[in-house]
């Protein structure tokens, strides 16, 4: 295979931003995507928005979202564990993304925008943005390889003058009752390889962002439509038919993650949301139709739950009274893991001894714990991918072309 200046490992937003930026700077670039072409793009395929700093309302935003607010939200999400310099870089350079991405062919939604002053929404979602970015990369001459996983990288024998690692975490490799909402190609093999060779780790092994999803979801790639909401319209019971949380107490934007953790903490990592006729009317749309029965005893039989326990739970809840009754089986769904590689402000890898690896860069979710810790911020993952993907492309190109 012909030599290339820069090898980008991955195929999502971070990888494409890195590849396009490096190519526009004059470097030759090869992008290796583990997935086949129809499944390209990692978890970006299931994304829809980016968190953006902006000081004035505009076509994409109904209000302002200044740097101080973004930094405060980030500090809350990472519980103060984020690298301060990288957090400031993320916030500052996020403001550039709408214009830069639009120049690469990405189209943003300007009509019927969901009410958010903090995020910009992609017209057609992440898949449309990916298609535009791949078309731009191809037109620029990026050599794109599909079905090309690279599970390890020898630090002292690189296949290019510089390498940018953008292949995500290890959520597809988790078992034990978790449903992987995103790409099945995020095995974590590269992450584990780098850490085994002395790259410094950040975040927490075993930690992950979880939400409650329908238990009938596919093992991988179900995306955002598998998420179940509306617990406050009914009751959530465990495998014995007992409630384990006050449904009305879990509110706010973080409710999805709270329910994911609560269900993951159950012995069998399974639960059921039960609503009555009124609750069913109030429920958000679901990709899977609920199971139904004309009475609670019939529903208990259908779900193989103890009738007496279910009746006690319904009486205690007070919201499940009007027949017929409906049930949504639940399991925890994983979005991303919270272990990554440590990087400096140029996105170069940092070794356990504190030294810097001058020729290997990282962007996207494989380095996101540097700023997110073990937390979550809506639209934050996409912003991390785009901001640090661009920085990695700039720095790698500067290195090889010096």
C-alpha positions, 0 to 999 in steps of 0.5 A: 500500500502506498505511503500516506502522510496521515492515517485516520482510524475511524469513520465518524464525525471526529475522523472526517473532521480530522481527515478533511482538515488535514487534507485541506492543509496539504497532507495526503490522508488515508481514512480506515473505517472498520464498518462496511460502507452502508454502516459507516459513521460510528455513533454519528449515524444516530446523532442529531445536534451539536452543542455550540457557544454563541453570543447572539440569537440567530437562524440556528438558535432562539437565544444566547449561550455564552461561554460561561454557561457552556463551561458551567454545564460542562463542569456540572457534567464532569463533576469538576474532573475535566481538563481545564485547558481542554474544556476551554478549547472545546467551548471556544472553538465550538463557535466555529463549527456551524460555519465550518461544517456548512462549508463542508456541505453539512446543512443545519435545520433552521425551521421547526427547530426543537426549543434549545438555545444550546444546540444546533440541529442537523437537517436530516440528522447525523446520517445526512451530515456524514454523507455530506462529509464523506462526499467532501473527503472523497472530492478532496482526495482522501483515500477511504478504506471500508471494512478495514478495522485496525485493532492495534497500533505499534507506537514505534512502528507507525504505518504513516508519518502521523496517525489520528485515532478516532475509533471510539470507546468499547461499548459494543464489547459490553455484555451482561444485559446491556443493549448497545444503542450505537455502532457494533464496531466500537470494540475498544480494541484500539483503546486497550492496545494503546493503554497496554503500551503505556498511554495514560488513561482518563475516565473510569473503566466500566463507567458508561452513559446508560438510558432506558430502552425497549427490551425488544431493541436489537443488540446493536444500532437501534439508535435514539428511537429505542429510548423509552420515556414517560415513566411519570405516566405510570409505574416501573416494576422489577422482575418481582412486580415491585416498584423500586423508584418514585417515578415522579421524582425522576425529572429533567433532562437527566431522567433518561440516564437516571432510569438507565442506571436504576435498571442496570442496578437491578439483579436481572437488569430488566424492568417494565413500565406499566401505564393505564388507559390515561397514561397510554394516551399521554405516552410519547410515541414508541417504535415498539407497540406496548403489550396490552391486557384488559385487566391487571391480572391479565397483564400480570399473567402476560408478563409472568409477574406476581399478580398480588405484587403488581396490584400492590404496586399499582395501589401504591403508585396511584396512577395505574387504575383505568383499564386497559393496561399497557406494558413496555419491557425495559433494559439499560441501553449503552450510548458510550463508555467513559474510559479514554486516552489522555491527550494534551491541548494539541490532541497528542497522546500523553504517556503514563510517564508524562511524556508526549507522543509527537506523532499520534493524535486522538479525537472523539469519544476515545479522548472525550473523558478528558473533558466529560469525565464520566458525565454526559452533556446533550450534543457534547459528544458531537462537539467534542468530535468536531472540535478535536477532530479539526485540531488533530487534523491541523496538528498532524498536518503541521507535523508532517509538513514541517 
